């Protein structure tokens, strides 16, 4: 892919408004590729990668036939690296934006797919879901991919979401995929 997304970065500054952003650790290319294959992507999709780090998952999504990928990252240092990786990415088919912001406060209006590889703690997971609930038209398609779902219990607080996949890889990595329930079932 012509990107440099290896290594770990330990935050020295902001950990978000809930102070629960995790330090950056990369995930395997094969893990991201296999996780992306769990969902059907459309040309109109706008994917938000929450806690995008150096942009590895952003780059994988951008090689798909979708409209746009938005990486959300709290660390300005990691945002700068992700932007460089977005510029040099080979095989890019979608627009890429990298936002240096807290996922709890981001504007998710355009989002149709959200991808998280356990980037932050329980309070931010809850705030992100509240933000989506408040600002997303829940009659429109929405998918949330949550890899290594340590705080999947928080999703149970949002009755408009349902699990469509709960998948555990041979390596032990668990991935959960959520969709919006059909409107008739929300009452």
TORSE-102101 format. One record per atom (N, C-alpha, C): residue number from 1; residue in three letters; atom name; x, y, z. Coordinates in pm, 1 decimal, padded with zeros to 6 digits. Layout:
# TORSE-102101
  resi  resn  name         X         Y         Z
   NUM   Ala    CA         X         Y         Z
...
END
This chain:
# TORSE-102101
  resi  resn  name         X         Y         Z
     1   Unk     N   00082.5  -00120.6   00000.0
     1   Unk    CA   00000.0   00000.0   00000.0
     1   Unk     C   00086.1   00125.7   00000.0
     2   Unk     N   00215.1   00111.0   00023.5
     2   Unk    CA   00308.7   00223.5   00022.8
     2   Unk     C   00290.2   00316.5   00142.6
     3   Unk     N   00243.4   00264.3   00256.9
     3   Unk    CA   00222.4   00346.2   00376.9
     3   Unk     C   00309.7   00294.0   00490.8
     4   Unk     N   00336.4   00380.8   00586.3
     4   Unk    CA   00414.7   00343.7   00704.0
     4   Unk     C   00327.0   00358.6   00827.7
     5   Unk     N   00271.8   00247.2   00872.9
     5   Unk    CA   00177.9   00250.3   00985.8
     5   Unk     C   00223.1   00161.2   01101.3
     6   Unk     N   00349.6   00125.5   01103.7
     6   Unk    CA   00400.3   00035.7   01208.4
     6   Unk     C   00427.3   00109.1   01339.0
     7   Unk     N   00444.1   00029.4   01443.7
     7   Unk    CA   00489.4   00082.5   01571.5
     7   Unk     C   00376.7   00124.1   01663.8
     8   Unk     N   00415.6   00172.4   01780.7
     8   Unk    CA   00323.6   00218.4   01883.1
     8   Unk     C   00356.3   00363.4   01917.2
     9   Unk     N   00257.3   00435.1   01966.9
     9   Unk    CA   00276.7   00572.6   02011.7
     9   Unk     C   00204.6   00586.9   02144.3
    10   Unk     N   00272.6   00643.5   02242.2
    10   Unk    CA   00213.9   00663.9   02373.3
    10   Unk     C   00179.6   00810.4   02389.6
    11   Unk     N   00055.1   00837.5   02425.0
    11   Unk    CA   00008.0   00975.2   02435.0
    11   Unk     C   00074.6   01048.8   02549.3
    12   Unk     N   00118.7   01168.8   02519.1
    12   Unk    CA   00177.2   01254.4   02621.5
    12   Unk     C   00077.6   01360.6   02663.5
    13   Unk     N  -00017.2   01388.0   02575.3
    13   Unk    CA  -00111.0   01498.0   02600.2
    13   Unk     C  -00252.8   01445.5   02613.7
    14   Unk     N  -00340.5   01493.4   02528.7
    14   Unk    CA  -00484.0   01470.4   02540.7
    14   Unk     C  -00522.9   01323.0   02529.3
    15   Unk     N  -00612.1   01283.2   02616.3
    15   Unk    CA  -00675.0   01152.0   02607.8
    15   Unk     C  -00825.2   01168.2   02589.5
    16   Unk     N  -00866.8   01288.0   02546.8
    16   Unk    CA  -01007.9   01314.3   02520.4
    16   Unk     C  -01080.7   01371.2   02640.6
    17   Unk     N  -01204.9   01414.8   02617.1
    17   Unk    CA  -01280.5   01477.7   02725.6
    17   Unk     C  -01311.0   01379.2   02838.7
    18   Unk     N  -01313.6   01252.1   02808.0
    18   Unk    CA  -01337.9   01151.0   02911.9
    18   Unk     C  -01208.1   01088.5   02963.2
    19   Unk     N  -01095.9   01135.9   02912.1
    19   Unk    CA  -00961.9   01091.6   02955.5
    19   Unk     C  -00942.8   00940.4   02943.8
    20   Unk     N  -00999.3   00880.3   02837.3
    20   Unk    CA  -00990.3   00734.7   02825.8
    20   Unk     C  -00942.2   00685.6   02689.2
    21   Unk     N  -00877.5   00774.4   02610.9
    21   Unk    CA  -00820.0   00729.2   02483.1
    21   Unk     C  -00703.0   00636.9   02511.9
    22   Unk     N  -00696.5   00526.7   02439.7
    22   Unk    CA  -00588.0   00431.3   02458.7
    22   Unk     C  -00468.1   00470.8   02374.7
    23   Unk     N  -00349.2   00429.7   02417.1
    23   Unk    CA  -00229.1   00452.0   02337.5
    23   Unk     C  -00243.9   00378.2   02205.2
    24   Unk     N  -00175.3   00429.3   02103.8
    24   Unk    CA  -00185.1   00371.9   01969.9
    24   Unk     C  -00103.2   00243.9   01959.0
    25   Unk     N  -00169.3   00141.1   01910.2
    25   Unk    CA  -00102.2   00017.0   01872.3
    25   Unk     C  -00162.2  -00024.9   01739.0
    26   Unk     N  -00076.8  -00066.7   01649.4
    26   Unk    CA  -00124.5  -00102.8   01516.2
    26   Unk     C  -00190.6  -00240.7   01517.2
    27   Unk     N  -00277.1  -00261.9   01420.4
    27   Unk    CA  -00339.2  -00393.2   01402.3
    27   Unk     C  -00295.3  -00448.8   01267.3
    28   Unk     N  -00298.7  -00577.8   01255.0
    28   Unk    CA  -00247.8  -00644.4   01134.5
    28   Unk     C  -00330.8  -00609.0   01011.4
    29   Unk     N  -00262.0  -00595.8   00898.7
    29   Unk    CA  -00330.8  -00569.6   00771.6
    29   Unk     C  -00435.9  -00677.1   00744.3
    30   Unk     N  -00401.5  -00803.3   00768.0
    30   Unk    CA  -00496.6  -00912.1   00740.6
    30   Unk     C  -00620.2  -00901.5   00830.1
    31   Unk     N  -00600.9  -00859.5   00952.4
    31   Unk    CA  -00713.9  -00842.7   01044.6
    31   Unk     C  -00809.4  -00737.0   00991.7
    32   Unk     N  -00755.2  -00625.2   00948.0
    32   Unk    CA  -00840.2  -00517.5   00895.8
    32   Unk     C  -00910.6  -00563.3   00768.0
    33   Unk     N  -00837.4  -00625.1   00677.2
    33   Unk    CA  -00897.6  -00671.6   00551.0
    33   Unk     C  -01011.4  -00769.0   00576.0
    34   Unk     N  -00990.3  -00865.1   00664.3
    34   Unk    CA  -01094.3  -00964.0   00693.5
    34   Unk     C  -01214.0  -00900.3   00763.1
    35   Unk     N  -01188.0  -00802.1   00846.4
    35   Unk    CA  -01296.2  -00733.0   00915.9
    35   Unk     C  -01380.4  -00652.9   00817.5
    36   Unk     N  -01316.4  -00585.5   00723.7
    36   Unk    CA  -01389.4  -00508.5   00622.1
    36   Unk     C  -01479.8  -00599.9   00540.6
    37   Unk     N  -01435.5  -00721.6   00515.0
    37   Unk    CA  -01515.3  -00815.9   00434.5
    37   Unk     C  -01642.4  -00861.9   00504.9
    38   Unk     N  -01655.9  -00832.8   00633.8
    38   Unk    CA  -01777.4  -00871.1   00705.8
    38   Unk     C  -01897.6  -00785.8   00666.3
    39   Unk     N  -01872.2  -00669.2   00605.0
    39   Unk    CA  -01982.2  -00579.3   00568.7
    39   Unk     C  -01982.9  -00554.7   00418.4
    40   Unk     N  -02100.2  -00523.9   00367.9
    40   Unk    CA  -02113.6  -00489.4   00226.4
    40   Unk     C  -02096.3  -00338.9   00212.7
    41   Unk     N  -02004.9  -00298.8   00124.7
    41   Unk    CA  -01976.9  -00157.2   00103.3
    41   Unk     C  -02044.1  -00111.0  -00025.2
    42   Unk     N  -02093.3   00013.5  -00022.7
    42   Unk    CA  -02159.5   00073.4  -00137.9
    42   Unk     C  -02088.7   00201.7  -00177.3
    43   Unk     N  -02108.8   00244.7  -00299.9
    43   Unk    CA  -02041.4   00364.4  -00351.0
    43   Unk     C  -02079.7   00490.4  -00274.3
    44   Unk     N  -02193.7   00491.6  -00207.9
    44   Unk    CA  -02237.1   00609.0  -00131.2
    44   Unk     C  -02183.0   00610.4   00012.4
    45   Unk     N  -02118.7   00503.6   00056.6
    45   Unk    CA  -02076.1   00493.8   00196.1
    45   Unk     C  -01970.1   00597.2   00233.3
    46   Unk     N  -01987.7   00651.5   00353.6
    46   Unk    CA  -01887.6   00736.2   00416.9
    46   Unk     C  -01848.1   00663.9   00545.4
    47   Unk     N  -01723.4   00621.1   00550.4
    47   Unk    CA  -01673.2   00542.3   00662.4
    47   Unk     C  -01598.3   00634.1   00758.0
    48   Unk     N  -01631.3   00625.4   00885.4
    48   Unk    CA  -01557.5   00694.5   00990.3
    48   Unk     C  -01474.8   00590.3   01064.8
    49   Unk     N  -01344.2   00611.7   01069.4
    49   Unk    CA  -01254.5   00524.2   01145.3
    49   Unk     C  -01221.0   00599.3   01273.6
    50   Unk     N  -01273.9   00551.5   01385.5
    50   Unk    CA  -01258.9   00619.8   01513.3
    50   Unk     C  -01131.7   00572.7   01582.2
    51   Unk     N  -01045.1   00667.6   01616.3
    51   Unk    CA  -00914.1   00633.1   01669.4
    51   Unk     C  -00828.6   00578.2   01557.4
    52   Unk     N  -00815.4   00655.4   01450.4
    52   Unk    CA  -00753.1   00603.4   01327.5
    52   Unk     C  -00602.7   00587.0   01336.4
    53   Unk     N  -00537.1   00639.9   01440.8
    53   Unk    CA  -00393.5   00622.6   01454.6
    53   Unk     C  -00318.6   00674.7   01333.7
    54   Unk     N  -00230.9   00592.5   01280.0
    54   Unk    CA  -00149.1   00631.4   01164.4
    54   Unk     C  -00221.4   00611.2   01031.1
    55   Unk     N  -00344.2   00562.9   01036.4
    55   Unk    CA  -00425.6   00555.2   00916.1
    55   Unk     C  -00430.7   00421.2   00846.0
    56   Unk     N  -00388.2   00314.7   00910.2
    56   Unk    CA  -00388.2   00184.2   00842.2
    56   Unk     C  -00529.0   00144.3   00798.7
    57   Unk     N  -00625.3   00148.0   00890.8
    57   Unk    CA  -00762.9   00110.4   00853.5
    57   Unk     C  -00821.6   00210.4   00755.0
    58   Unk     N  -00789.1   00338.9   00770.7
    58   Unk    CA  -00834.2   00441.0   00676.3
    58   Unk     C  -00788.7   00403.8   00535.5
    59   Unk     N  -00663.5   00367.4   00521.8
    59   Unk    CA  -00607.8   00332.0   00390.5
    59   Unk     C  -00673.2   00207.1   00333.1
    60   Unk     N  -00700.7   00108.8   00416.9
    60   Unk    CA  -00769.0  -00011.8   00367.6
    60   Unk     C  -00907.7   00022.2   00314.7
    61   Unk     N  -00983.2   00103.0   00389.8
    61   Unk    CA  -01116.7   00141.2   00342.8
    61   Unk     C  -01107.7   00225.5   00215.6
    62   Unk     N  -01008.5   00312.9   00206.6
    62   Unk    CA  -00995.8   00402.7   00090.4
    62   Unk     C  -00962.8   00327.1  -00038.0
    63   Unk     N  -00923.7   00202.5  -00027.2
    63   Unk    CA  -00897.3   00120.2  -00145.8
    63   Unk     C  -01024.0   00049.3  -00193.8
    64   Unk     N  -01135.2   00079.0  -00130.2
    64   Unk    CA  -01264.9   00022.4  -00168.4
    64   Unk     C  -01342.9   00125.9  -00249.8
    65   Unk     N  -01444.0   00080.8  -00320.6
    65   Unk    CA  -01527.9   00171.1  -00400.3
    65   Unk     C  -01635.3   00231.6  -00310.1
    66   Unk     N  -01595.3   00331.3  -00232.4
    66   Unk    CA  -01686.1   00404.4  -00145.2
    66   Unk     C  -01666.6   00553.5  -00170.8
    67   Unk     N  -01751.8   00636.0  -00112.7
    67   Unk    CA  -01742.8   00780.0  -00137.2
    67   Unk     C  -01626.5   00844.6  -00063.4
    68   Unk     N  -01613.3   00813.5   00068.2
    68   Unk    CA  -01513.4   00883.9   00147.4
    68   Unk     C  -01482.8   00806.7   00275.9
    69   Unk     N  -01360.4   00828.3   00325.8
    69   Unk    CA  -01319.2   00776.6   00456.2
    69   Unk     C  -01274.3   00895.6   00539.5
    70   Unk     N  -01322.5   00901.1   00664.0
    70   Unk    CA  -01282.9   01005.8   00757.1
    70   Unk     C  -01216.1   00939.3   00876.9
    71   Unk     N  -01090.9   00972.1   00899.0
    71   Unk    CA  -01020.0   00923.2   01016.5
    71   Unk     C  -01034.4   01023.1   01129.5
    72   Unk     N  -01074.2   00975.5   01246.0
    72   Unk    CA  -01088.3   01060.1   01365.1
    72   Unk     C  -00977.6   01019.9   01462.0
    73   Unk     N  -00897.8   01116.6   01502.6
    73   Unk    CA  -00784.3   01086.8   01590.8
    73   Unk     C  -00762.1   01203.1   01688.3
    74   Unk     N  -00742.0   01171.0   01815.2
    74   Unk    CA  -00720.5   01271.5   01920.0
    74   Unk     C  -00577.6   01326.3   01919.2
    75   Unk     N  -00483.0   01248.4   01871.1
    75   Unk    CA  -00341.9   01288.1   01871.5
    75   Unk     C  -00304.9   01360.8   01741.8
    76   Unk     N  -00260.0   01485.5   01753.5
    76   Unk    CA  -00217.1   01560.9   01635.0
    76   Unk     C  -00097.8   01493.2   01569.1
    77   Unk     N  -00007.3   01437.5   01648.8
    77   Unk    CA   00109.1   01366.8   01594.4
    77   Unk     C   00065.8   01251.4   01503.0
    78   Unk     N  -00030.9   01172.8   01547.9
    78   Unk    CA  -00079.3   01061.4   01466.7
    78   Unk     C  -00157.7   01110.4   01345.3
    79   Unk     N  -00230.4   01220.1   01359.1
    79   Unk    CA  -00301.8   01277.9   01245.0
    79   Unk     C  -00205.7   01316.2   01133.9
    80   Unk     N  -00094.6   01376.6   01170.3
    80   Unk    CA   00004.2   01416.3   01069.6
    80   Unk     C   00057.7   01294.7   00994.2
    81   Unk     N   00085.8   01188.1   01066.0
    81   Unk    CA   00133.9   01065.1   01001.6
    81   Unk     C   00024.9   01006.2   00912.2
    82   Unk     N  -00098.7   01004.0   00960.6
    82   Unk    CA  -00210.5   00950.0   00881.6
    82   Unk     C  -00231.1   01030.8   00753.2
    83   Unk     N  -00214.7   01162.0   00761.1
    83   Unk    CA  -00231.2   01246.1   00641.0
    83   Unk     C  -00123.3   01215.4   00537.2
    84   Unk     N  -00001.1   01194.9   00583.1
    84   Unk    CA   00107.0   01158.0   00490.5
    84   Unk     C   00075.0   01023.5   00426.0
    85   Unk     N   00032.0   00926.9   00506.5
    85   Unk    CA  -00003.1   00795.3   00452.1
    85   Unk     C  -00117.3   00804.2   00351.6
    86   Unk     N  -00214.1   00890.2   00377.5
    86   Unk    CA  -00326.1   00907.8   00284.5
    86   Unk     C  -00277.1   00961.6   00150.3
    87   Unk     N  -00179.0   01050.9   00153.7
    87   Unk    CA  -00126.8   01110.0   00029.7
    87   Unk     C  -00049.7   01010.0  -00055.1
    88   Unk     N   00022.6   00918.1   00008.0
    88   Unk    CA   00109.2   00826.6  -00066.8
    88   Unk     C   00044.3   00690.0  -00093.2
    89   Unk     N  -00076.6   00670.3  -00045.3
    89   Unk    CA  -00145.9   00542.1  -00059.3
    89   Unk     C  -00159.9   00500.5  -00205.3
    90   Unk     N  -00119.5   00378.1  -00234.4
    90   Unk    CA  -00138.7   00319.4  -00367.8
    90   Unk     C  -00275.4   00252.2  -00375.0
    91   Unk     N  -00339.5   00263.6  -00489.7
    91   Unk    CA  -00466.9   00194.9  -00509.6
    91   Unk     C  -00585.3   00265.9  -00447.2
    92   Unk     N  -00569.9   00391.7  -00418.3
    92   Unk    CA  -00676.2   00469.1  -00352.9
    92   Unk     C  -00793.7   00489.7  -00447.8
    93   Unk     N  -00915.0   00463.7  -00396.6
    93   Unk    CA  -01036.9   00480.5  -00476.4
    93   Unk     C  -01134.5   00578.7  -00412.4
    94   Unk     N  -01110.4   00617.0  -00287.8
    94   Unk    CA  -01203.0   00705.2  -00215.6
    94   Unk     C  -01127.7   00825.9  -00159.8
    95   Unk     N  -01200.7   00933.2  -00140.7
    95   Unk    CA  -01144.2   01051.0  -00075.3
    95   Unk     C  -01112.4   01017.4   00069.9
    96   Unk     N  -01012.6   01085.4   00124.2
    96   Unk    CA  -00972.5   01065.6   00263.8
    96   Unk     C  -00963.7   01200.8   00332.8
    97   Unk     N  -01020.1   01207.4   00452.6
    97   Unk    CA  -01003.8   01322.3   00541.8
    97   Unk     C  -00956.3   01269.8   00676.4
    98   Unk     N  -00866.1   01342.3   00739.3
    98   Unk    CA  -00819.2   01307.6   00873.9
    98   Unk     C  -00851.6   01425.4   00964.3
    99   Unk     N  -00931.3   01400.8   01067.6
    99   Unk    CA  -00972.5   01506.0   01159.7
    99   Unk     C  -00904.6   01485.9   01294.3
   100   Unk     N  -00843.4   01589.7   01344.2
   100   Unk    CA  -00785.4   01588.8   01478.5
   100   Unk     C  -00891.6   01638.5   01576.5
   101   Unk     N  -00968.7   01544.4   01630.2
   101   Unk    CA  -01076.9   01579.5   01721.1
   101   Unk     C  -01107.8   01461.0   01812.0
   102   Unk     N  -01184.2   01487.5   01913.4
   102   Unk    CA  -01229.9   01385.2   02006.0
   102   Unk     C  -01349.7   01314.3   01944.1
   103   Unk     N  -01348.4   01183.6   01938.9
   103   Unk    CA  -01458.8   01107.0   01879.7
   103   Unk     C  -01590.9   01134.2   01951.7
   104   Unk     N  -01584.7   01170.2   02077.9
   104   Unk    CA  -01706.5   01199.2   02153.5
   104   Unk     C  -01775.6   01325.9   02103.7
   105   Unk     N  -01700.6   01411.7   02033.3
   105   Unk    CA  -01753.8   01541.1   01989.7
   105   Unk     C  -01763.4   01556.5   01838.9
   106   Unk     N  -01721.0   01458.8   01763.4
   106   Unk    CA  -01712.9   01469.7   01617.3
   106   Unk     C  -01850.7   01478.8   01552.6
   107   Unk     N  -01854.9   01540.4   01436.8
   107   Unk    CA  -01976.3   01551.7   01357.2
   107   Unk     C  -01985.9   01428.1   01267.0
   108   Unk     N  -02074.8   01337.7   01300.0
   108   Unk    CA  -02088.6   01210.7   01228.9
   108   Unk     C  -02204.6   01209.2   01128.9
   109   Unk     N  -02260.2   01324.8   01095.2
   109   Unk    CA  -02380.5   01329.5   01010.6
   109   Unk     C  -02368.4   01251.9   00880.9
   110   Unk     N  -02252.6   01255.2   00817.0
   110   Unk    CA  -02236.2   01187.6   00688.3
   110   Unk     C  -02215.3   01037.3   00700.9
   111   Unk     N  -02182.3   00989.2   00817.9
   111   Unk    CA  -02139.0   00851.7   00835.4
   111   Unk     C  -02244.4   00747.2   00806.2
   112   Unk     N  -02202.8   00642.9   00735.3
   112   Unk    CA  -02288.3   00525.7   00714.6
   112   Unk     C  -02225.0   00401.6   00776.4
   113   Unk     N  -02092.3   00404.7   00791.2
   113   Unk    CA  -02019.0   00293.8   00852.8
   113   Unk     C  -01918.7   00352.9   00950.8
   114   Unk     N  -01913.1   00294.5   01069.8
   114   Unk    CA  -01818.0   00336.3   01172.5
   114   Unk     C  -01731.9   00216.3   01208.6
   115   Unk     N  -01601.0   00237.8   01215.0
   115   Unk    CA  -01505.8   00131.0   01245.5
   115   Unk     C  -01425.2   00170.9   01368.3
   116   Unk     N  -01420.6   00080.7   01465.9
   116   Unk    CA  -01341.5   00103.7   01587.3
   116   Unk     C  -01261.7  -00021.8   01618.4
   117   Unk     N  -01134.1  -00005.7   01644.2
   117   Unk    CA  -01051.8  -00116.0   01691.6
   117   Unk     C  -01014.0  -00084.8   01836.3
   118   Unk     N  -01115.5  -00084.1   01922.9
   118   Unk    CA  -01100.8  -00056.9   02065.3
   118   Unk     C  -01009.8   00063.8   02094.3
   119   Unk     N  -01046.2   00181.8   02043.2
   119   Unk    CA  -00957.2   00297.2   02057.2
   119   Unk     C  -00968.8   00373.8   02188.2
   120   Unk     N  -01076.6   00351.8   02261.5
   120   Unk    CA  -01097.5   00430.6   02383.5
   120   Unk     C  -01188.3   00355.3   02479.3
   121   Unk     N  -01207.4   00415.1   02597.3
   121   Unk    CA  -01280.0   00349.9   02704.7
   121   Unk     C  -01431.0   00362.7   02697.8
   122   Unk     N  -01492.4   00311.4   02801.9
   122   Unk    CA  -01637.6   00298.7   02809.8
   122   Unk     C  -01710.6   00432.2   02797.7
   123   Unk     N  -01660.3   00535.7   02863.5
   123   Unk    CA  -01729.9   00665.1   02859.4
   123   Unk     C  -01731.8   00724.0   02718.6
   124   Unk     N  -01622.5   00710.7   02647.0
   124   Unk    CA  -01619.7   00763.4   02510.2
   124   Unk     C  -01703.3   00677.1   02417.1
   125   Unk     N  -01703.1   00546.2   02434.4
   125   Unk    CA  -01790.9   00460.0   02353.8
   125   Unk     C  -01935.7   00506.0   02371.3
   126   Unk     N  -01976.0   00528.1   02495.0
   126   Unk    CA  -02113.0   00573.2   02523.2
   126   Unk     C  -02139.1   00709.9   02458.6
   127   Unk     N  -02046.1   00802.8   02472.1
   127   Unk    CA  -02062.9   00937.0   02414.7
   127   Unk     C  -02072.4   00931.0   02262.5
   128   Unk     N  -01992.8   00844.5   02198.8
   128   Unk    CA  -01998.1   00829.0   02053.2
   128   Unk     C  -02136.1   00777.9   02011.6
   129   Unk     N  -02187.4   00677.9   02080.0
   129   Unk    CA  -02318.8   00623.1   02045.4
   129   Unk     C  -02429.4   00724.7   02070.9
   130   Unk     N  -02417.7   00803.3   02177.3
   130   Unk    CA  -02514.9   00910.0   02202.9
   130   Unk     C  -02509.4   01015.2   02092.3
   131   Unk     N  -02390.3   01047.5   02049.6
   131   Unk    CA  -02370.3   01144.2   01942.2
   131   Unk     C  -02434.2   01093.9   01812.6
   132   Unk     N  -02411.4   00968.6   01779.9
   132   Unk    CA  -02471.4   00911.0   01659.0
   132   Unk     C  -02623.4   00911.4   01670.9
   133   Unk     N  -02674.3   00870.1   01786.2
   133   Unk    CA  -02819.1   00864.9   01808.3
   133   Unk     C  -02882.1   01003.1   01791.4
   134   Unk     N  -02815.4   01104.1   01842.2
   134   Unk    CA  -02867.0   01241.0   01837.9
   134   Unk     C  -02861.8   01300.8   01697.1
   135   Unk     N  -02759.0   01268.9   01620.6
   135   Unk    CA  -02734.3   01338.8   01494.7
   135   Unk     C  -02756.0   01257.0   01367.9
   136   Unk     N  -02780.0   01128.5   01380.2
   136   Unk    CA  -02798.4   01044.9   01261.4
   136   Unk     C  -02947.2   01016.7   01241.1
   137   Unk     N  -02990.5   01019.7   01117.8
   137   Unk    CA  -03127.0   00981.9   01084.3
   137   Unk     C  -03135.3   00829.6   01097.0
   138   Unk     N  -03200.0   00782.3   01202.1
   138   Unk    CA  -03201.5   00638.8   01232.0
   138   Unk     C  -03290.1   00557.6   01137.3
   139   Unk     N  -03346.5   00623.1   01036.6
   139   Unk    CA  -03419.2   00548.2   00933.6
   139   Unk     C  -03327.0   00516.4   00816.2
   140   Unk     N  -03204.7   00569.6   00818.8
   140   Unk    CA  -03107.3   00546.2   00711.7
   140   Unk     C  -03007.2   00439.0   00754.5
   141   Unk     N  -02942.5   00373.9   00656.2
   141   Unk    CA  -02846.4   00267.8   00689.5
   141   Unk     C  -02732.5   00316.9   00777.8
   142   Unk     N  -02691.5   00232.4   00867.4
   142   Unk    CA  -02578.9   00260.6   00955.4
   142   Unk     C  -02522.4   00127.3   01003.4
   143   Unk     N  -02391.6   00114.9   00996.4
   143   Unk    CA  -02322.3  -00005.5   01042.7
   143   Unk     C  -02209.2   00038.2   01133.7
   144   Unk     N  -02191.9  -00033.0   01244.0
   144   Unk    CA  -02079.3  -00008.3   01334.7
   144   Unk     C  -02000.6  -00137.3   01346.9
   145   Unk     N  -01871.7  -00130.3   01315.3
   145   Unk    CA  -01781.1  -00244.5   01327.8
   145   Unk     C  -01694.8  -00217.9   01450.1
   146   Unk     N  -01698.5  -00308.3   01546.1
   146   Unk    CA  -01624.7  -00289.9   01671.4
   146   Unk     C  -01534.0  -00410.9   01691.1
   147   Unk     N  -01405.9  -00393.1   01663.5
   147   Unk    CA  -01306.9  -00500.1   01680.9
   147   Unk     C  -01246.0  -00490.2   01820.4
   148   Unk     N  -01219.4  -00604.6   01878.9
   148   Unk    CA  -01175.8  -00615.2   02017.2
   148   Unk     C  -01271.2  -00535.1   02107.1
   149   Unk     N  -01397.7  -00577.1   02111.1
   149   Unk    CA  -01504.5  -00499.1   02174.8
   149   Unk     C  -01509.0  -00511.9   02327.6
   150   Unk     N  -01415.4  -00448.4   02393.4
   150   Unk    CA  -01410.4  -00455.6   02540.0
   150   Unk     C  -01533.4  -00393.7   02605.5
   151   Unk     N  -01596.0  -00298.1   02538.5
   151   Unk    CA  -01710.0  -00227.9   02597.9
   151   Unk     C  -01837.0  -00250.8   02517.5
   152   Unk     N  -01853.4  -00370.8   02465.7
   152   Unk    CA  -01973.4  -00403.3   02388.4
   152   Unk     C  -02098.9  -00395.0   02475.2
   153   Unk     N  -02083.9  -00408.0   02606.8
   153   Unk    CA  -02197.6  -00396.2   02697.6
   153   Unk     C  -02266.6  -00260.6   02684.1
   154   Unk     N  -02191.9  -00156.4   02648.3
   154   Unk    CA  -02248.8  -00022.4   02633.3
   154   Unk     C  -02350.6  -00020.4   02518.9
   155   Unk     N  -02328.4  -00099.5   02415.8
   155   Unk    CA  -02419.4  -00103.0   02301.4
   155   Unk     C  -02558.6  -00149.9   02342.2
   156   Unk     N  -02567.4  -00228.5   02450.0
   156   Unk    CA  -02697.3  -00276.5   02497.6
   156   Unk     C  -02785.4  -00163.1   02548.6
   157   Unk     N  -02726.0  -00047.9   02578.2
   157   Unk    CA  -02801.1   00068.4   02626.5
   157   Unk     C  -02873.4   00141.0   02512.8
   158   Unk     N  -02849.3   00100.0   02389.5
   158   Unk    CA  -02903.9   00168.6   02272.9
   158   Unk     C  -02993.3   00072.4   02195.4
   159   Unk     N  -03123.9   00074.0   02223.7
   159   Unk    CA  -03214.9  -00025.5   02166.1
   159   Unk     C  -03231.2  -00016.3   02014.8
   160   Unk     N  -03182.8   00088.4   01953.3
   160   Unk    CA  -03191.5   00102.7   01807.9
   160   Unk     C  -03082.6   00023.9   01736.4
   161   Unk     N  -02990.6  -00036.0   01811.3
   161   Unk    CA  -02883.6  -00116.2   01752.9
   161   Unk     C  -02907.5  -00264.8   01773.9
   162   Unk     N  -02867.6  -00344.0   01676.0
   162   Unk    CA  -02872.1  -00489.2   01691.0
   162   Unk     C  -02744.2  -00549.3   01635.5
   163   Unk     N  -02700.6  -00658.3   01695.6
   163   Unk    CA  -02581.1  -00729.8   01651.2
   163   Unk     C  -02618.9  -00813.3   01529.7
   164   Unk     N  -02539.6  -00798.8   01421.4
   164   Unk    CA  -02562.4  -00886.0   01306.0
   164   Unk     C  -02449.7  -00987.9   01290.0
   165   Unk     N  -02331.6  -00956.3   01345.7
   165   Unk    CA  -02220.6  -01051.9   01350.3
   165   Unk     C  -02153.7  -01041.5   01485.7
   166   Unk     N  -02120.7  -01155.6   01540.7
   166   Unk    CA  -02035.5  -01164.0   01658.9
   166   Unk     C  -01936.5  -01274.7   01624.5
   167   Unk     N  -01822.4  -01232.9   01577.3
   167   Unk    CA  -01727.7  -01322.1   01511.7
   167   Unk     C  -01597.7  -01325.5   01590.2
   168   Unk     N  -01546.8  -01445.7   01614.9
   168   Unk    CA  -01416.4  -01459.2   01680.5
   168   Unk     C  -01321.6  -01533.2   01587.7
   169   Unk     N  -01209.7  -01467.0   01558.0
   169   Unk    CA  -01108.9  -01526.1   01470.2
   169   Unk     C  -01030.2  -01632.7   01544.6
   170   Unk     N  -00961.2  -01715.2   01470.6
   170   Unk    CA  -00877.6  -01819.9   01529.2
   170   Unk     C  -00776.4  -01758.3   01626.4
   171   Unk     N  -00730.6  -01637.1   01594.2
   171   Unk    CA  -00632.8  -01568.0   01679.2
   171   Unk     C  -00693.1  -01523.8   01812.2
   172   Unk     N  -00826.9  -01532.4   01823.4
   172   Unk    CA  -00892.9  -01489.3   01945.6
   172   Unk     C  -00951.5  -01349.7   01936.5
   173   Unk     N  -00924.5  -01279.1   01827.1
   173   Unk    CA  -00979.9  -01145.6   01810.3
   173   Unk     C  -01129.2  -01154.9   01784.0
   174   Unk     N  -01205.0  -01084.2   01864.6
   174   Unk    CA  -01350.0  -01080.9   01848.6
   174   Unk     C  -01388.5  -00953.2   01773.6
   175   Unk     N  -01482.8  -00965.9   01681.9
   175   Unk    CA  -01534.4  -00852.7   01606.5
   175   Unk     C  -01686.6  -00858.5   01613.8
   176   Unk     N  -01746.0  -00745.4   01648.8
   176   Unk    CA  -01892.2  -00735.2   01650.6
   176   Unk     C  -01934.0  -00631.5   01547.4
   177   Unk     N  -02041.1  -00662.1   01475.9
   177   Unk    CA  -02094.3  -00569.5   01376.5
   177   Unk     C  -02240.2  -00543.4   01412.7
   178   Unk     N  -02273.8  -00415.0   01416.8
   178   Unk    CA  -02408.4  -00370.3   01453.7
   178   Unk     C  -02472.9  -00297.9   01336.2
   179   Unk     N  -02605.6  -00308.7   01326.7
   179   Unk    CA  -02687.3  -00233.5   01231.8
   179   Unk     C  -02796.9  -00163.2   01310.0
   180   Unk     N  -02861.2  -00069.1   01244.8
   180   Unk    CA  -02981.4  -00008.6   01301.7
   180   Unk     C  -03094.6  -00108.7   01287.4
   181   Unk     N  -03172.5  -00124.4   01393.5
   181   Unk    CA  -03290.3  -00210.2   01385.1
   181   Unk     C  -03392.1  -00146.6   01292.6
   182   Unk     N  -03476.5  -00229.6   01234.9
   182   Unk    CA  -03584.9  -00179.1   01151.8
   182   Unk     C  -03673.8  -00089.6   01238.3
   183   Unk     N  -03714.3   00024.8   01184.6
   183   Unk    CA  -03788.4   00124.9   01260.6
   183   Unk     C  -03909.8   00065.8   01331.5
   184   Unk     N  -03977.8  -00027.2   01269.3
   184   Unk    CA  -04096.6  -00088.1   01330.9
   184   Unk     C  -04063.2  -00159.3   01460.7
   185   Unk     N  -03938.4  -00203.3   01476.8
   185   Unk    CA  -03898.9  -00275.4   01597.4
   185   Unk     C  -03849.0  -00184.2   01708.9
   186   Unk     N  -03843.9  -00053.6   01686.7
   186   Unk    CA  -03790.0   00037.5   01787.3
   186   Unk     C  -03886.8   00069.2   01898.3
   187   Unk     N  -04015.9   00047.3   01879.7
   187   Unk    CA  -04113.6   00086.1   01980.3
   187   Unk     C  -04119.5  -00004.7   02099.5
END
